[in-house]
């Protein structure tokens, strides 16, 4: 992932590599960079050089340094503004899933048309990671949700539209904050896995129509599960009040 630099390289080149990693989608907001010592060894530079590059990126708002925890990729200002604007309003599950359709369905078609081999390989790798995570006992649903989100963001990345990727990222976070992940519903992990495989197969086949249809079917299935889960929770709460 990281290209070794000559010992004489300046902090600007380290800064440039980090920016390339972010712009290519290898690092997303919230991801942690390697520890300073490890990072310096990976790049073949001194720790002060890494420190200088991190300082410059921090000043630009690209990364944030959390003492005792590490250096993390910061959320872009435009993404933060969009998230805050959406979060200040009440949105129904129907509205949020309708937006997922608007974003994800055409993106799947574009990704199938574009055929970015490296981006599609990341989509495939994420699906394999999700499969392995789903086999763990007990299941870590937080991790499964994170992988599910990354899978969908990787498809949008393969479509080549960074603004679309940022917008979907915000939407996914709002959905997750407003309700527990639908992956906890019995059978949903398996259903989602089949949906994801259909999407990936269409992407790899370069079939935009099949990719769009698979993405649409998946979002609508997730919406139906979410609405069902919310209805069940409302019934449970009402029964608890009456009991």
C-alpha positions in Angstrom: 0.0 0.0 0.0 2.7 2.4 1.0 5.6 3.3 -1.4 9.0 3.5 0.3 10.6 7.0 0.0 14.2 7.9 -0.3 15.8 9.1 3.0 16.1 12.6 1.5 12.4 12.9 0.9 10.7 15.8 2.6 7.5 15.9 4.6 5.6 17.2 1.6 6.0 13.8 -0.1 4.7 12.0 2.9 1.7 14.4 3.0 1.2 13.7 -0.7 1.1 9.9 -0.2 -1.4 10.2 2.6 -3.6 12.4 0.4 -3.4 9.9 -2.4 -4.4 7.1 0.0 -7.5 9.2 1.0 -8.5 10.2 -2.5 -8.2 6.7 -3.8 -10.6 5.4 -1.1 -8.0 3.3 0.8 -8.6 5.5 3.8 -12.0 6.9 4.8 -13.1 9.3 7.6 -12.6 7.7 10.9 -9.8 5.3 9.8 -6.6 5.4 11.8 -3.2 5.9 10.2 -0.3 3.6 11.3 1.5 4.6 14.5 4.3 7.1 13.9 7.2 4.7 14.3 5.6 2.1 12.1 4.7 4.7 9.5 8.2 6.1 9.4 9.6 2.6 8.8 7.0 1.9 6.1 8.0 5.1 4.2 11.7 4.9 4.9 11.8 8.4 6.5 12.4 9.7 10.0 9.8 10.1 12.7 10.2 13.9 12.7 9.4 13.9 9.0 6.2 11.9 9.6 5.3 14.2 12.5 5.8 17.3 10.3 3.5 15.8 7.5 0.9 15.0 10.1 1.1 18.5 11.5 0.5 20.0 8.1 -2.5 17.7 7.4 -3.9 18.5 10.8 -3.7 22.2 10.1 -5.6 21.7 6.9 -8.3 19.7 8.7 -7.5 16.5 6.9 -6.6 14.5 10.0 -7.2 14.8 13.7 -4.8 13.7 16.4 -6.5 12.1 19.4 -3.9 11.8 22.2 -3.5 8.3 23.4 -5.4 6.9 20.5 -3.6 8.0 17.3 -4.1 9.9 14.1 -7.4 9.6 12.3 -8.7 10.7 8.9 -11.1 13.6 9.6 -14.5 14.0 8.1 -14.5 16.6 5.2 -16.1 19.9 6.1 -18.6 19.5 3.2 -19.6 16.0 4.5 -19.9 17.3 8.1 -22.1 20.2 6.9 -24.3 17.8 5.0 -24.6 15.4 7.9 -25.5 18.2 10.3 -28.1 19.6 7.9 -29.8 16.2 7.6 -29.5 15.4 11.3 -31.3 18.6 12.3 -34.4 17.4 10.4 -36.7 14.5 11.0 -36.7 12.0 8.2 -38.8 8.9 7.9 -37.2 5.5 7.1 -39.1 5.6 3.8 -37.4 8.9 2.9 -33.9 7.7 3.8 -34.2 4.4 1.9 -35.7 6.4 -1.1 -32.4 8.4 -1.0 -30.4 5.2 -1.0 -32.2 4.1 -4.2 -31.5 7.5 -5.8 -27.8 7.1 -4.9 -27.0 3.4 -5.1 -29.0 2.2 -8.0 -27.4 4.4 -10.7 -24.0 4.1 -9.0 -24.1 0.4 -9.5 -24.8 0.9 -13.2 -22.0 3.4 -13.6 -19.6 1.0 -11.8 -20.5 -1.8 -14.1 -19.9 0.5 -17.1 -16.7 2.0 -15.8 -15.0 -1.4 -15.1 -12.3 0.0 -12.8 -10.5 -3.3 -12.0 -8.8 -2.1 -8.8 -12.0 -0.6 -7.4 -14.0 -3.8 -8.3 -11.4 -5.9 -6.6 -11.9 -3.9 -3.4 -15.6 -4.6 -3.7 -14.9 -8.3 -4.1 -12.5 -8.3 -1.2 -15.0 -6.6 1.1 -17.6 -9.2 0.3 -15.1 -12.0 1.1 -14.3 -10.3 4.4 -18.0 -10.0 5.2 -18.5 -13.7 4.5 -15.8 -14.6 6.9 -17.1 -12.2 9.6 -20.6 -13.7 9.2 -19.2 -17.1 10.1 -17.8 -15.9 13.5 -19.5 -17.1 16.6 -20.9 -15.0 18.2 -21.4 -12.6 15.4 -20.1 -9.1 15.8 -23.0 -7.1 14.3 -21.2 -3.7 14.7 -18.4 -5.0 12.6 -20.8 -6.6 10.1 -22.6 -3.3 9.7 -19.3 -1.4 9.2 -18.3 -3.9 6.5 -21.7 -3.7 4.9 -21.4 0.1 4.8 -17.9 -0.1 3.3 -19.2 -2.6 0.7 -21.8 -0.1 -0.6 -19.4 2.8 -0.4 -16.8 0.8 -2.4 -19.4 0.3 -5.2 -20.1 4.1 -5.3 -16.3 4.6 -5.3 -16.1 2.2 -8.3 -18.6 4.5 -10.1 -16.0 7.3 -9.9 -18.1 10.0 -8.1 -16.6 11.2 -4.9 -19.5 13.5 -4.0 -21.9 10.6 -4.3 -19.6 8.6 -2.1 -19.6 11.3 0.6 -23.4 11.7 0.5 -24.0 8.0 0.8 -21.6 7.8 3.7 -23.6 10.5 5.6 -26.9 8.7 4.8 -25.6 5.4 6.0 -24.5 6.9 9.3 -27.9 8.6 9.9 -29.6 5.3 9.2 -27.4 3.5 11.6 -27.7 6.1 14.3 -31.5 6.1 14.0 -32.0 2.4 14.4 -30.2 -0.8 15.2 -28.7 -2.6 12.2 -31.2 -4.7 10.2 -28.5 -7.4 10.0 -29.5 -8.5 13.5 -32.9 -9.7 12.1 -32.7 -13.5 11.8 -31.9 -14.5 8.2 -31.0 -11.0 7.1 -27.2 -11.6 7.0 -27.8 -14.5 4.6 -30.3 -12.6 2.4 -27.9 -9.6 2.2 -25.0 -11.9 1.3 -27.0 -13.3 -1.7 -28.0 -9.7 -2.7 -24.4 -8.6 -2.5 -23.2 -11.5 -4.6 -25.8 -10.6 -7.3 -24.6 -7.1 -7.4 -20.9 -8.1 -7.6 -21.6 -10.7 -10.3 -23.3 -8.0 -12.4 -20.5 -5.5 -11.8 -17.8 -8.1 -12.8 -19.9 -9.0 -15.9 -20.0 -5.4 -16.9 -23.9 -5.5 -17.1 -25.2 -2.1 -16.0 -28.9 -3.1 -16.2 -28.4 -6.2 -14.0 -26.3 -4.2 -11.6 -29.0 -1.5 -11.2 -31.7 -4.1 -10.7 -29.7 -6.1 -8.2 -28.9 -2.8 -6.2 -32.6 -1.8 -6.4 -33.8 -5.2 -5.1 -31.3 -5.1 -2.3 -32.2 -1.6 -1.1 -35.9 -2.4 -1.2 -35.4 -5.7 0.7 -33.4 -3.8 3.4 -36.2 -1.2 3.6 -38.8 -3.8 4.1 -36.7 -5.4 6.8 -36.1 -2.1 8.5 -39.8 -1.2 8.5 -40.8 -4.6 9.8 -38.2 -4.3 12.6 -39.4 -0.9 13.6 -43.0 -2.1 13.7 -42.1 -5.0 15.9 -40.2 -2.7 18.3 -43.2 -0.4 18.5 -45.4 -3.3 19.3 -43.0 -4.5 22.0 -42.9 -1.0 23.6 -46.6 -0.7 23.6 -47.0 -4.2 25.2 -44.5 -3.3 27.8 -46.4 -0.1 28.7 -49.7 -1.9 28.9 -48.2 -4.7 30.9 
